[in-house]
């Protein structure tokens, strides 16, 4: 019987004693028992196996169900008996995607079977905490907001396990669930009450703010410093970080809830902020009102209350706003989200922050240039080959090739990945994945690599340059990295390379079972990637602690933007450099 098993058993035994009322008097509380403003929580003692303590599934708000759907998050209900917080809580309701929770809220084979099907629950406003298994206090706090286009993602994803980052960075790590899709971003005139938060449509961002308020009140109980909170997010999570960095609500918050930001592979630009043809991430509030109207129209038609758009408008006009609001809140989350599938062909299937002017600035870039934002240290990053995770987007324009860059469906790609052995001889080849029109991949102009570089030039690069350029007009302490590790086994070093989100296993130090791990991590490339991950985590820890990512583990001095630090490694050693 191993020490890890004994430690786990003793942790469960301690929790049982606590819950049965035996742990009182002179008996010292176990280190995983902590007191919050809502009640006592009892977490996991993983000190023997992982060197950390963790608490999973701590509620930070009331479940946003029934009358609370499409409203700002309400205070969680306190509890009086110690609460076991040892397992992840529900994923937030969404339609299944590759980065979603499957049917079991974990990385397993059901992810492939759950695509475009209802998963998760509306009862999902919970957070998770990891910290080193020491008695240290006043540790910096890293709060992570997951990505997923604001329509998918879940904190139980093993990619986001915070133990290794907490131990290596010597920090408290928090991951946060927030409402997704049209449950998280929804702006309908029929839901307006006069409350600017409820009316904003930015329920997901209000969830994150609510979690930050909980963290501010309670993180000291977990050894964290409420005055050193770094808000980190990737992809849509980074979009949300930028939205909160420029949020009038967050700017006015006293004391401040955030003291550094780490936005990875994101942006916050409108079309007007970017060069012609570049892809914005922020759209006018009117777009979201059109989306809400289209969703309501399709629901009414499906229920037989209208036969087409015209009769749906007549129906809406004949009812009071409260009746329509009640109708919308009475629909199941499954029905609401499934109806969004009908909006995709209309270009109305996405979700993103709504520039309402109260929760989200009407123009975050202009707010930065005017100094109306959280002027805190910034550590930003991108992967070199962002677009390679989105080969289907080559079809959106003749300038990009005019046809998808992927031959396989998501379901087919997942099926190959789930049982793939990265240490065996290649069991697939480029031609199974990439259309002939984009081969050979290194061909100038029309090859896969060239097309992906063009995609990035329309998307991630202008977003980066716009927001970091604006920030540099106001502050010097902005750092930036380019992640360029591409040591996957063939052919995935060419299919993915340093694709979007491929830096996250290094940010968290997690190389175990997760999406794309079987295409990426081999015994041969282990020494180099582990060394690189260690340096990345230590630099993030330095940033969280000092507001500066420079750390001896980098081996070089990290200059401020517009200079770049390159994170890379050979199969055997890290190769960090400043070009």
C-alpha positions as CSV (number, residue, x, y, z in Angstrom):
1,X,0.0,0.0,0.0
2,X,1.6,3.3,-1.2
3,X,2.0,6.5,0.7
4,X,-0.3,8.3,-1.8
5,X,-3.1,5.9,-0.9
6,X,-2.5,6.3,2.8
7,X,-2.5,10.1,2.5
8,X,-5.7,10.0,0.6
9,X,-7.3,7.6,3.1
10,X,-6.2,9.8,6.0
11,X,-7.6,12.8,4.3
12,X,-10.9,11.1,4.0
13,X,-10.7,9.9,7.6
14,X,-10.0,13.5,8.8
15,X,-13.0,14.8,6.8
16,X,-15.2,12.0,8.3
17,X,-14.2,13.0,11.8
18,X,-14.9,16.6,11.1
19,X,-18.3,16.0,9.6
20,X,-19.3,13.7,12.4
21,X,-18.5,16.4,15.0
22,X,-15.5,14.5,16.5
23,X,-13.0,17.2,15.5
24,X,-13.4,19.7,18.3
25,X,-11.8,20.8,21.6
26,X,-8.1,20.4,21.5
27,X,-8.0,18.5,18.3
28,X,-6.2,20.7,15.7
29,X,-8.1,21.2,12.5
30,X,-6.6,19.4,9.5
31,X,-4.8,21.6,7.0
32,X,-7.5,21.1,4.4
33,X,-10.2,22.6,6.7
34,X,-10.6,26.3,6.0
35,X,-13.1,28.9,7.0
36,X,-14.8,31.1,4.4
37,X,-17.4,33.9,4.7
38,X,-20.0,31.3,3.6
39,X,-18.9,28.4,5.9
40,X,-16.2,25.9,6.5
41,X,-14.8,23.8,3.6
42,X,-12.9,20.6,3.7
43,X,-10.6,19.8,0.8
44,X,-8.1,17.2,-0.4
45,X,-4.8,16.5,1.2
46,X,-2.5,15.6,-1.7
47,X,0.7,16.6,0.2
48,X,2.2,13.1,-0.1
49,X,1.5,12.6,-3.8
50,X,1.5,16.1,-5.3
51,X,2.8,18.4,-2.6
52,X,-0.5,20.4,-2.6
53,X,-3.8,20.9,-0.9
54,X,-6.9,21.5,-3.0
55,X,-10.5,22.5,-2.6
56,X,-12.9,21.8,-5.5
57,X,-16.5,22.9,-6.1
58,X,-16.7,25.8,-3.7
59,X,-19.8,27.8,-4.5
60,X,-19.3,31.5,-5.1
61,X,-22.8,32.4,-6.1
62,X,-26.3,31.0,-6.1
63,X,-27.3,28.7,-8.9
64,X,-28.5,31.0,-11.8
65,X,-31.7,29.0,-12.4
66,X,-35.3,29.9,-12.7
67,X,-35.9,33.6,-12.0
68,X,-32.1,34.0,-11.6
69,X,-31.3,33.0,-15.2
70,X,-30.1,36.0,-17.2
71,X,-29.5,38.0,-14.0
72,X,-26.4,39.2,-12.3
73,X,-25.2,36.4,-10.0
74,X,-26.8,36.4,-6.5
75,X,-25.0,35.7,-3.2
76,X,-24.5,32.0,-2.4
77,X,-26.4,30.6,0.5
78,X,-24.2,30.1,3.5
79,X,-23.9,26.7,5.1
80,X,-23.5,25.8,8.8
81,X,-21.9,22.3,8.7
82,X,-18.5,21.7,7.2
83,X,-18.8,21.2,3.5
84,X,-16.8,18.6,1.6
85,X,-15.1,20.4,-1.4
86,X,-13.2,17.4,-2.8
87,X,-14.7,17.0,-6.3
88,X,-15.3,19.3,-9.2
89,X,-18.8,20.7,-9.4
90,X,-20.9,20.7,-12.6
91,X,-19.6,22.1,-15.8
92,X,-21.6,25.1,-17.0
93,X,-24.4,24.2,-19.5
94,X,-23.3,24.2,-23.1
95,X,-23.4,22.2,-26.3
96,X,-20.7,19.6,-26.5
97,X,-17.4,20.6,-28.2
98,X,-13.9,19.1,-28.4
99,X,-12.9,21.3,-25.4
100,X,-16.1,20.5,-23.5
101,X,-16.8,18.2,-20.6
102,X,-18.4,15.3,-22.4
103,X,-21.3,13.6,-20.5
104,X,-19.2,12.9,-17.4
105,X,-17.5,16.3,-16.7
106,X,-14.1,14.8,-17.4
107,X,-11.8,14.0,-20.3
108,X,-13.1,10.7,-21.6
109,X,-14.5,9.0,-24.7
110,X,-17.9,10.6,-24.3
111,X,-16.5,13.9,-25.6
112,X,-16.6,12.6,-29.1
113,X,-20.2,11.4,-28.7
114,X,-21.4,14.6,-27.1
115,X,-20.6,17.1,-29.9
116,X,-23.5,19.6,-30.4
117,X,-25.5,17.8,-27.6
118,X,-26.5,19.3,-24.3
119,X,-23.9,18.8,-21.5
120,X,-23.3,20.3,-18.1
121,X,-25.8,22.2,-15.9
122,X,-27.0,25.7,-15.1
123,X,-26.0,25.0,-11.5
124,X,-22.3,25.7,-12.1
125,X,-21.0,28.8,-10.4
126,X,-18.2,27.2,-8.4
127,X,-14.5,27.6,-8.2
128,X,-11.5,25.5,-7.3
129,X,-8.4,26.3,-5.3
130,X,-4.9,24.7,-5.1
131,X,-2.0,25.7,-2.9
132,X,1.4,24.3,-1.9
133,X,1.2,21.9,1.1
134,X,3.1,24.3,3.3
135,X,2.2,26.7,6.0
136,X,3.2,29.7,3.9
137,X,0.9,32.7,4.0
138,X,0.5,35.8,1.7
139,X,1.2,33.8,-1.4
140,X,0.4,35.5,-4.8
141,X,-2.9,34.4,-6.3
142,X,-3.4,33.3,-9.9
143,X,-7.0,33.2,-11.0
144,X,-7.6,31.4,-14.3
145,X,-10.5,31.9,-16.8
146,X,-10.7,29.1,-19.3
147,X,-11.2,29.6,-23.0
148,X,-13.6,27.9,-25.4
149,X,-15.0,30.7,-27.6
150,X,-17.2,31.6,-24.6
151,X,-19.5,28.7,-25.5
152,X,-17.6,25.7,-24.1
153,X,-14.9,24.7,-21.6
154,X,-14.9,23.4,-18.1
155,X,-12.6,23.7,-15.0
156,X,-12.5,19.9,-14.5
157,X,-10.5,19.6,-17.7
158,X,-7.3,17.9,-16.6
159,X,-5.4,20.5,-18.6
160,X,-6.4,23.1,-16.0
161,X,-5.5,21.1,-12.9
162,X,-3.7,23.8,-10.8
163,X,-1.5,21.6,-8.6
164,X,1.7,21.7,-10.5
165,X,1.4,25.4,-11.2
166,X,0.7,26.1,-7.5
167,X,3.6,24.1,-6.3
168,X,6.1,25.3,-8.9
169,X,5.1,29.0,-8.8
170,X,4.6,28.9,-5.0
171,X,1.2,30.5,-5.5
172,X,-2.5,29.9,-4.8
173,X,-4.2,28.9,-8.1
174,X,-7.9,29.4,-8.6
175,X,-10.0,28.2,-11.6
176,X,-13.5,29.6,-12.1
177,X,-16.6,28.3,-13.9
178,X,-18.7,30.9,-15.6
179,X,-21.9,30.8,-17.6
180,X,-21.4,30.0,-21.3
181,X,-23.1,30.7,-24.6
182,X,-26.4,32.6,-24.6
183,X,-26.8,31.7,-21.0
184,X,-23.7,33.8,-20.3
185,X,-24.1,36.6,-22.9
186,X,-27.7,37.5,-23.8
187,X,-29.2,40.9,-24.4
188,X,-32.9,40.9,-24.9
189,X,-35.1,44.0,-24.5
190,X,-37.7,41.7,-22.9
191,X,-35.4,41.0,-19.9
192,X,-34.7,44.6,-19.0
193,X,-35.5,45.7,-15.5
194,X,-33.7,49.0,-15.2
195,X,-30.8,47.4,-13.3
196,X,-27.7,48.2,-15.4
197,X,-26.0,44.9,-14.5
198,X,-29.0,42.7,-15.3
199,X,-29.6,44.7,-18.5
200,X,-26.0,44.5,-19.7
201,X,-26.3,41.0,-21.1
202,X,-22.8,40.3,-19.7
203,X,-23.7,37.6,-17.2
204,X,-20.5,35.6,-17.7
205,X,-18.4,38.6,-16.9
206,X,-20.5,39.4,-13.8
207,X,-19.9,35.8,-12.7
208,X,-16.2,36.2,-12.9
209,X,-16.4,39.5,-11.0
210,X,-18.5,37.7,-8.4
211,X,-15.8,35.1,-8.1
212,X,-13.1,37.8,-7.7
213,X,-15.2,39.3,-4.9
214,X,-15.3,35.9,-3.1
215,X,-11.6,35.5,-3.6
216,X,-10.9,39.0,-2.2
217,X,-12.9,38.2,0.9
218,X,-11.6,34.6,1.5
219,X,-8.3,33.9,-0.2
220,X,-6.4,34.7,3.0
221,X,-7.9,31.7,4.6
222,X,-6.1,29.6,1.9
223,X,-2.8,31.4,2.4
224,X,-3.3,33.9,-0.5
225,X,-2.6,37.6,-0.6
226,X,-5.8,39.4,-1.6
227,X,-3.6,42.3,-2.7
228,X,-1.7,40.2,-5.3
229,X,-4.3,38.7,-7.5
230,X,-3.3,38.0,-11.1
231,X,-6.2,37.4,-13.5
232,X,-5.1,35.0,-16.2
233,X,-7.1,33.8,-19.2
234,X,-6.5,32.1,-22.5
235,X,-8.4,32.6,-25.8
236,X,-12.0,33.6,-24.9
237,X,-10.7,33.7,-21.3
238,X,-8.2,36.3,-22.4
239,X,-10.9,38.3,-24.2
240,X,-12.8,38.3,-20.9
241,X,-9.7,39.3,-19.0
242,X,-9.3,42.3,-21.3
243,X,-13.0,43.1,-21.0
244,X,-12.7,43.2,-17.2
245,X,-9.4,45.1,-17.3
246,X,-11.3,47.9,-19.1
247,X,-14.7,47.4,-17.3
248,X,-16.1,50.5,-15.7
249,X,-17.2,48.3,-12.8
250,X,-13.7,46.9,-12.3
251,X,-12.1,50.3,-12.6
252,X,-14.4,51.7,-9.9
253,X,-13.9,48.8,-7.6
254,X,-12.3,49.7,-4.3
255,X,-10.3,48.0,-3.1
256,X,-9.1,46.7,-6.5
257,X,-9.9,43.0,-7.2
258,X,-7.1,42.5,-9.7
259,X,-3.4,43.6,-9.6
260,X,-1.9,41.9,-12.6
261,X,-3.3,40.4,-15.8
262,X,-2.1,37.5,-18.0
263,X,-4.1,37.5,-21.2
264,X,-3.0,34.7,-23.6
265,X,-4.0,34.5,-27.2
266,X,-6.8,37.1,-27.0
267,X,-7.8,40.7,-27.8
268,X,-10.6,43.2,-27.2
269,X,-10.8,45.1,-30.5
270,X,-13.8,46.4,-32.5
271,X,-13.7,46.4,-36.3
272,X,-13.1,50.1,-36.2
273,X,-9.9,49.6,-34.2
274,X,-8.3,47.2,-36.7
275,X,-6.9,47.3,-40.2
276,X,-9.5,46.6,-43.0
277,X,-10.4,42.9,-43.2
278,X,-9.0,42.0,-39.7
279,X,-11.2,39.9,-37.5
280,X,-12.7,41.8,-34.5
281,X,-13.8,40.1,-31.2
282,X,-16.1,42.9,-30.0
283,X,-19.3,43.6,-31.8
284,X,-22.0,46.2,-31.3
285,X,-24.6,45.6,-28.7
286,X,-27.2,45.6,-31.4
287,X,-25.8,42.4,-32.8
288,X,-26.6,40.6,-29.5
289,X,-30.1,42.1,-29.5
290,X,-30.6,40.7,-33.0
291,X,-29.3,37.3,-31.8
292,X,-31.7,37.4,-28.8
293,X,-34.6,38.2,-31.1
294,X,-33.7,35.4,-33.5
295,X,-33.5,32.9,-30.7
296,X,-36.9,34.0,-29.3
297,X,-38.4,33.7,-32.8
298,X,-37.2,30.2,-33.3
299,X,-38.4,29.1,-29.9
300,X,-41.9,30.5,-30.6
301,X,-42.0,28.7,-34.0
302,X,-40.9,25.5,-32.4
303,X,-43.6,25.7,-29.8
304,X,-46.3,26.5,-32.4
305,X,-46.9,30.0,-31.1
306,X,-45.8,31.4,-34.5
307,X,-45.4,30.1,-38.0
308,X,-42.6,32.5,-39.2
309,X,-40.7,35.5,-38.3
310,X,-43.5,37.9,-39.0
311,X,-46.1,36.1,-36.8
312,X,-43.4,35.7,-34.1
313,X,-43.0,39.5,-34.1
314,X,-46.8,39.9,-33.9
315,X,-46.8,37.5,-31.0
316,X,-44.0,39.4,-29.2
317,X,-45.8,42.7,-29.7
318,X,-49.0,41.4,-28.2
319,X,-47.4,40.3,-25.0
320,X,-46.0,42.2,-22.0
321,X,-42.3,42.1,-21.5
322,X,-42.7,40.2,-18.3
323,X,-44.6,37.5,-20.1
324,X,-41.9,37.1,-22.7
325,X,-39.3,37.0,-20.0
326,X,-41.2,34.3,-18.1
327,X,-41.5,32.3,-21.4
328,X,-37.8,32.5,-22.0
329,X,-36.9,31.6,-18.4
330,X,-39.4,28.7,-18.6
331,X,-37.5,27.0,-21.4
332,X,-35.1,24.3,-20.5
333,X,-31.4,25.1,-20.9
334,X,-31.2,22.2,-23.4
335,X,-34.0,23.8,-25.5
336,X,-32.3,27.3,-25.4
337,X,-28.9,26.0,-26.4
338,X,-30.1,23.6,-29.0
339,X,-32.0,26.4,-30.7
340,X,-28.7,28.3,-31.1
341,X,-27.7,25.6,-33.7
342,X,-30.4,27.2,-35.9
343,X,-28.7,30.6,-35.5
344,X,-25.3,29.5,-36.8
345,X,-26.2,29.7,-40.5
346,X,-27.3,33.3,-39.8
347,X,-23.9,34.2,-38.2
348,X,-25.6,34.6,-34.8
349,X,-24.3,31.5,-33.0
350,X,-21.4,33.1,-31.2
351,X,-21.0,34.6,-27.7
352,X,-18.7,37.4,-26.6
353,X,-18.7,40.4,-24.3
354,X,-21.4,43.0,-25.0
355,X,-20.1,46.6,-25.1
356,X,-23.0,47.9,-23.0
357,X,-21.0,50.8,-21.4
358,X,-21.6,49.7,-17.8
359,X,-20.1,46.2,-17.5
360,X,-18.1,46.4,-20.7
361,X,-16.6,49.6,-22.1
362,X,-18.2,50.7,-25.4
363,X,-14.6,50.9,-26.7
364,X,-12.0,49.1,-24.6
365,X,-9.1,50.2,-26.8
366,X,-10.1,53.9,-26.5
367,X,-10.6,53.4,-22.8
368,X,-7.0,52.2,-22.5
369,X,-5.7,55.1,-24.5
370,X,-7.6,57.5,-22.3
371,X,-6.3,55.8,-19.1
372,X,-9.7,54.5,-18.1
373,X,-8.6,51.0,-17.2
374,X,-6.8,48.9,-14.6
375,X,-3.3,50.1,-15.0
376,X,-1.6,47.0,-13.8
377,X,1.4,44.9,-15.0
378,X,0.6,42.9,-18.2
379,X,2.0,39.5,-19.3
380,X,0.6,38.6,-22.7
381,X,1.4,35.8,-25.1
382,X,0.6,34.0,-28.3
383,X,1.5,30.8,-29.9
384,X,3.4,31.0,-33.2
385,X,0.9,29.0,-35.2
386,X,-2.4,30.1,-33.6
387,X,-4.5,29.5,-36.7
388,X,-3.6,25.8,-37.0
389,X,-6.2,24.9,-34.4
390,X,-8.8,26.5,-36.7
391,X,-8.1,25.1,-40.2
392,X,-11.8,25.3,-41.2
393,X,-11.5,29.1,-41.2
394,X,-9.5,29.0,-44.4
395,X,-12.9,28.6,-46.1
396,X,-14.2,32.0,-45.1
397,X,-12.3,33.9,-47.8
398,X,-10.6,33.3,-51.1
399,X,-7.6,35.2,-49.7
400,X,-7.2,32.4,-47.2
401,X,-7.7,29.6,-49.8
402,X,-11.5,29.5,-49.9
403,X,-11.8,25.9,-48.7
404,X,-11.4,24.3,-45.3
405,X,-8.0,23.2,-44.3
406,X,-9.2,20.1,-42.5
407,X,-10.5,16.9,-44.1
408,X,-11.6,15.2,-40.9
409,X,-14.6,16.1,-38.8
410,X,-14.1,16.9,-35.1
411,X,-15.6,13.5,-34.2
412,X,-13.2,11.7,-36.5
413,X,-10.2,13.7,-35.2
414,X,-11.1,12.9,-31.6
415,X,-11.6,9.2,-32.3
416,X,-8.1,9.0,-33.8
417,X,-6.6,11.0,-31.0
418,X,-8.2,9.1,-28.1
419,X,-6.4,5.8,-28.7
420,X,-3.3,7.2,-30.5
421,X,0.1,6.0,-29.3
422,X,2.5,8.9,-29.7
423,X,5.6,6.7,-29.1
424,X,4.7,4.2,-31.8
425,X,5.4,4.6,-35.6
426,X,3.1,7.2,-37.2
427,X,-0.4,5.7,-37.7
428,X,-1.7,8.7,-39.8
429,X,-0.3,11.0,-42.4
430,X,-0.7,14.6,-43.6
431,X,-2.9,13.6,-46.5
432,X,-5.5,12.2,-44.2
433,X,-5.8,15.6,-42.5
434,X,-4.9,18.4,-45.0
435,X,-6.6,18.9,-48.4
436,X,-4.4,18.5,-51.5
437,X,-4.9,22.2,-52.3
438,X,-2.7,23.1,-49.3
439,X,0.1,20.6,-50.0
440,X,3.0,20.6,-49.8
441,X,2.5,22.4,-46.6
442,X,5.7,24.5,-47.0
443,X,4.8,25.7,-50.5
444,X,4.9,29.6,-50.7
445,X,1.6,31.4,-50.8
446,X,-0.7,28.4,-51.2
447,X,0.8,25.8,-48.8
448,X,-0.8,25.1,-45.4
449,X,1.8,27.0,-43.5
450,X,1.5,30.1,-45.7
451,X,-2.3,30.0,-45.5
452,X,-2.2,29.7,-41.7
453,X,0.3,32.6,-41.5
454,X,-2.2,34.7,-43.6
455,X,-5.0,33.7,-41.2
456,X,-3.0,34.8,-38.3
457,X,-2.2,38.1,-40.0
458,X,-6.0,38.8,-40.2
459,X,-6.8,37.6,-36.7
460,X,-4.4,37.1,-33.7
461,X,-1.6,39.5,-34.8
462,X,-3.7,42.6,-35.4
463,X,-5.6,41.9,-32.1
464,X,-2.2,41.7,-30.3
465,X,-0.7,44.7,-31.9
466,X,-3.8,46.8,-31.2
467,X,-4.2,46.1,-27.5
468,X,-0.5,46.0,-26.6
469,X,0.1,49.1,-28.6
470,X,-2.6,50.9,-26.7
471,X,-1.3,49.7,-23.4
472,X,2.3,50.9,-24.2
473,X,1.0,54.4,-24.6
474,X,0.0,54.3,-20.9
475,X,2.6,52.0,-19.2
476,X,6.0,50.4,-19.6
477,X,5.4,47.2,-17.7
478,X,4.1,45.0,-20.5
479,X,5.8,41.7,-21.4
480,X,5.0,39.4,-24.3
481,X,6.0,35.9,-25.3
482,X,5.7,33.8,-28.4
483,X,5.3,30.1,-27.8
484,X,7.1,28.1,-30.5
485,X,7.5,24.5,-29.2
486,X,6.7,22.1,-32.1
487,X,8.4,18.9,-31.1
488,X,5.2,16.7,-31.6
489,X,5.8,13.4,-33.4
490,X,5.2,13.4,-37.2
491,X,2.9,14.4,-38.8
492,X,1.5,16.5,-35.9
493,X,4.5,18.8,-35.8
494,X,3.2,20.0,-39.2
495,X,-0.5,19.6,-38.7
496,X,-0.5,21.6,-35.4
497,X,3.0,22.8,-34.6
498,X,2.7,25.6,-32.0
499,X,-1.1,25.9,-32.4
500,X,-3.6,27.9,-30.4
501,X,-3.8,26.7,-26.8
502,X,-0.8,24.4,-27.2
503,X,1.1,26.5,-24.6
504,X,-1.4,25.6,-21.9
505,X,0.0,22.3,-20.9
506,X,3.3,24.2,-20.3
507,X,1.6,27.0,-18.4
508,X,0.0,24.4,-16.0
509,X,2.7,21.7,-16.2
510,X,0.2,19.1,-17.2
511,X,1.1,16.5,-19.8
512,X,-1.2,13.7,-18.9
513,X,-4.5,12.6,-20.6
514,X,-6.1,15.6,-22.2
515,X,-7.2,16.8,-25.7
516,X,-4.3,16.5,-28.2
517,X,-1.9,15.0,-25.6
518,X,-1.6,11.8,-27.6
519,X,-0.6,13.8,-30.7
520,X,2.0,15.8,-28.8
521,X,3.9,14.3,-25.9
522,X,6.4,11.5,-26.3
523,X,9.0,9.9,-24.1
524,X,11.6,11.4,-26.5
525,X,10.4,15.0,-26.1
526,X,9.8,14.8,-22.4
527,X,13.0,16.2,-21.0
528,X,12.9,19.4,-23.1
529,X,9.2,20.1,-22.6
530,X,9.3,19.5,-18.8
531,X,12.2,21.9,-18.5
532,X,10.4,24.5,-20.6
533,X,7.2,24.1,-18.5
534,X,9.1,24.5,-15.3
535,X,10.6,27.8,-16.5
536,X,7.3,29.1,-17.8
537,X,5.5,28.3,-14.5
538,X,8.3,29.9,-12.5
539,X,8.2,33.1,-14.6
540,X,4.4,33.3,-14.1
541,X,5.0,32.9,-10.4
542,X,7.5,35.7,-10.4
543,X,5.1,37.9,-12.3
544,X,2.3,37.1,-9.8
545,X,4.6,37.8,-6.9
546,X,6.5,40.9,-8.2
547,X,4.7,42.2,-11.2
548,X,7.7,41.2,-13.4
549,X,8.1,37.8,-15.1
550,X,11.9,37.8,-15.0
551,X,13.2,34.7,-13.2
552,X,16.6,33.0,-13.1
553,X,15.0,29.8,-14.6
554,X,14.6,31.7,-18.0
555,X,18.4,32.0,-18.5
556,X,17.9,35.3,-20.2
557,X,16.5,38.7,-19.4
558,X,12.9,39.2,-20.5
559,X,12.6,42.6,-22.1
560,X,9.3,44.6,-22.3
561,X,7.1,44.8,-25.4
562,X,7.6,45.4,-28.3
563,X,10.4,43.0,-27.7
564,X,9.5,39.3,-27.5
565,X,10.6,36.3,-25.4
566,X,10.4,33.0,-27.3
567,X,9.5,29.9,-25.3
568,X,10.8,26.8,-27.1
569,X,12.7,23.6,-26.4
570,X,14.5,20.8,-28.2
571,X,13.5,17.3,-27.3
572,X,16.1,17.4,-24.5
573,X,16.6,21.0,-23.3
574,X,14.7,24.3,-23.0
575,X,15.6,26.8,-25.7
576,X,14.3,30.2,-24.4
577,X,15.6,33.2,-26.3
578,X,15.1,36.9,-27.2
579,X,15.2,37.3,-31.0
